[in-house]
Structures are given as C-alpha cells and as structure tokens.
Amino acid sequence: MRAPKLLFFAILLMVTVVLAQQPVPRQTGVLRLRVRVKADDSAPLRGLSRKRFFLIPGTIEQNRVLIDAIERQALLSRDCYYQKIGASSALINWLRESDCESVYCRGVEQEFVSGPKAVPEFATAFATSQKEYGNDETARQWLTTNLAPNVRDGFYRTQQTVLQTLLKQAGPEVHSVMTDRNGTAYFTDLGPGTYVLSNLIPTELGQTFVTWNCEVQVKPGDLATEKPYLVSNRKDRNVKCVGIEKPKPVCATD
Amino acid sequence: MCHGLTRMTRIKTFTVFLFFFLICVHPRLSAADYSKFSHATQKHQAACNTCHKIPTKNAPTFPDIKDYPDHDACVSCHRPQFFKGAKPVICSVCHSKTSPRDEARYAFRNPASKLQFTIEFPHDRHQDVIAMLRFSHAQQNYYNCTVCHASRTTTFKAAPADHSSCFNCHWKAQQPVATNCNGCHKLATPYVPITDPTRISIKFMHEGGGEKKQHIAECTTCHINITKAASLRGLKPDVPITGCTECHNKEGLRQDLNTELVAIDKNRNFTCVYCHAPNVGSLDPPASHYLIAERPALKRKDIK
C-alpha cells in the first residue's frame, strides 16, 4: 500500500522538477522612439538623426544620482574643443558642415585637401601620406592615419570618457540605440517595467545644449506599432518627453 | 595446467600485439601532420609579426598583408621537415606545387582551408564614429554602412572580405592598428564560413521598392539592432516585420500582409509568396505577423 503512494509522490516530484526547469517565455516590449527637434524657433521641426539614446532601468527617483551627474556635467561644444586645441577655422567649419564629432564621419574630398577650400590639417596629412603610401588616392583615403590624435578624434574621445563614467554609474542593464536619418529608433527586447530615457551627453542644437531625462513605461507584448514615443525640445500635446535646454557657454580663450 | 597454458598464451599474444601496435601504428597516429598549419598550436602563438611581415611586398594598391610569411618563419623551427625528401609535405601548407623549382602559392588566405579566426567588430562604436550626426546639408556626403558593405546583388549586401575598409583608418595610430592583428582576429575552432546569409524574406531587394525605389533607405531604418551591437557574436541583421508593414500593410496604401493572412483563412495550404519563397511561405505565419494585423494568431492545422 505504501509503495504505490511513494511511487506517486516520486513521479509528482519529478514532474514538478521538470516543469520548474522549463524556461518561462519572457514577454518583452518594444519602444519606438521618434525624436523631432527645432534648432531655433524659426527653424522647422526635423528628425534628430544619428543621436544615441539610452534606456536605463528604474524610475527617475531611483536614478536620481545619475540624473544629477548628467545635469551637472561641464558643457563642452565641439567648436570650443577644436578652438582650444588650436584647430584651423577651416577644420572647424568642415566638422560643423556635417555636424561631425570626429574626422571619421565623412570622407575627405579632394577639394578639402588642396585649393581654396583646403583644410590646413588635411593638406599636411595628405602630403605626409603621399610620401608614405606613394599613391594620391590612397594618400587621400588614408589621410586620417597621419592626423594628430586630438585633431582626428579628440572631441569624440573626450565625450566617450564622460559617457563611459555615466554608463558605469547607470549599471549593466542599459539599452542603447541610435536614431536613423528620420530621428527614429527602436529599443527592442525590453522587459516590462519603468525606464529612464536619456541622451546622457547633452546634444548640441543650434545655440543650445539639450538634455533628455524622461520616465517611460514598457508593457509586455507592446510592439509600439501605433504611436511612437515622441521626444522633442518643444512642448506639444503629442510630445511625451521634452528636453531641457541650456545656452551654449562661450568658449574659453586661454 | 592446460587452463594455465592457455592463459599464458593469451597474455603473450596480447603483449606481442601491443608491441607491434606501439612500434607500427601508434607513432603514425600521434605524428604531427605537417601538411596542415594551425594557429592553435602552442608554438605558433608568438606575436603575429614573428612570422607575418606587415606590409607584404605584393600588396598592389595599398599597404596590406596579402601573402604568406617567408621561408624563415617555418625553417627556424621546422628545418628537418623542410628538407625532408624531394617533396616535403610541409611545403603544401602555402605552395600549390611542392617543388623546389616552383614558387606558386595558394591565394592568401587559402579559400579552400577553414577559417581559424573570427572577427571582432563593434558595429555600435563604428556607427557612432563613422556615421554623421544630426542634420546634414549634404545628405549623402557622409560615411555609412556602404563604406564596408557594398552591394553584392540586388538582394544582399556584401560583408568585408579584406582589409581595404579597415586599414584606411586603422593602418596606424588608431587602435587596433595593422600590427595588432589580435585586436580584430580572435583565434577560434576552425570553421567553414557562411558565405550566404540566411534570408527569410528572400524576395526583398535592397534596390527595390517600386519606381521610386523606396527600399533605398538608411540601413538602420530597417536593421534596427545594428546600432546597439557591440560584437559580431550572435549578430543577426534582423529586420522586424514593422520595418516592412510601415508601407506594406497600411490602410490606404497597401495590404500585402492582410491579403495573404486572409488567403490562409480561406485555404490553409496557401503559400505566402509576396515576401517569401515556398520553403518559408508554407510555414505557419509567426505571431508577430498576426499582431501587426491585429488578429489572434492561428495555426494552419486549426483552419478548417
């Protein structure tokens, strides 16, 4: 009489163990971001392209220390950085033209190597590359290999140092994506819950810096197919996250 | 007594067999195969430039590593194998003909051999650096995915197969530089590379999208996970269905998804052909397709 009972409990135990080991399907959500900004009041509303956004788990209150650090960081514009290292105004304009953080963001065309539009830093690097690589086309395409490190990507690396410090503070579960040309980006595989959407490093926009830190709710199974999560630097009834703007500081003249 | 003799005979037979095995067979099993070169061999794991000269002499258009190491790299340790017989087997690692009068070598790297390294490439960092930020006055005047991924066919983009799209920035100064091979090449268990990516929607064409060629968009518009990929490990160029249905299942525009789901409702053997080849189109549509169509998911077997 005891044996069948024992057998029953043994089977029950085995079934329980097997079921406990089955992975529970995790329902994840998607956050579709749409970032539309105005460079100034007279400018049209446009998609903010090629800007990285971060999604940090927790509420604003839970991330208060991090948000304070984001808001307290020293503001350094690209122009001020390049002025400070003594870059030519031609290089500063070349970077500004396509809103580049480093010289890698676009190819260096011949007109910027020689002629009236020439950037002195590029011309010098091109001459060195010609001697080294013995081929004009390679010399132009490989020009960045002969630029001084701070000219090449000093501003980008400065930004990255700040970013990595903030990311360390934010913890290991941070998601990040970059907006496309239209200012759209998708955060996928998000566990349901509350997050803080942030750009961590203030974005240069016209004469201001914009910082976004907003609380976002992600629901399980949310495919974000209907309305995107609209982010802007201007208030509007559809905008769910409005950035805080600060005027660009004047470049130090030392 | 008889039983004892039989046992002795067995032991002797086994000992003789073991002796012959050890002197004849075993050395052959354990001998190194000098026709194959492995970077995984302990003694082959010195600094890369111990053997590989950077750049090699035969790089045609830009400084590159386009050839096998010189003989010195092998002879320094493998002198006995190098001068063994008229056709030393070790030569066949690099040379297509094993003859002192023929220098012909395989292409570098030999496409017939398995890959011994995987590539470490952080898409996220490269997206941050090479792609333009924010507004552009000259929309196309910036680096983007096509710097490395040129068009191979109308269906697929090509993956970089040489150093041309790396060394223009990483030749020197910017790490990982050309001499730091390990910065990108990570030793792995030898494997045969996948040349054709898996494509679920085989009929999609990157240069398609009607007369207006509306498929020509920024890559990350559809390949939404690329900008967050810090490694190539597990990277899939996945495109969610929303990337398609923004145009292909929109009221007043097109109803390509809805049309085919309705066709399955009417005939469970219907094969979806608008995007898929029959091998995919005859399967159950995934739940994501039904979600977009705002319908409960169905299995073909449950349709009467």
Interface residues (C-beta under 8 A of the other chain):
Chain A: V30 R32 A39 R46 L48 S49 R50 K51 R52 E97 S98 D99 C100 E101 S102 Y104 C105 R106 G107 Y133 N135 T138 Q141 W142 T144 T145 N146 P149 R152 D153 Y156 H175 S176 V177 M178 D180 R181 N182 T184 A185 Y186 T188 T203 L205 G221 L223 A224 T225
Chain B: T61 F62 P63 D124 Q127 D128 V129 I130 A131 M132 L133 R134 F135 S136 H137 A138 Q139 N141 Y142 Y143 F167 N168 C169 W171 K172 A173 Q174 A217 E218 T220 T221 I224 N225 T227 K228 P240 T242 T245 S288 L291 I292
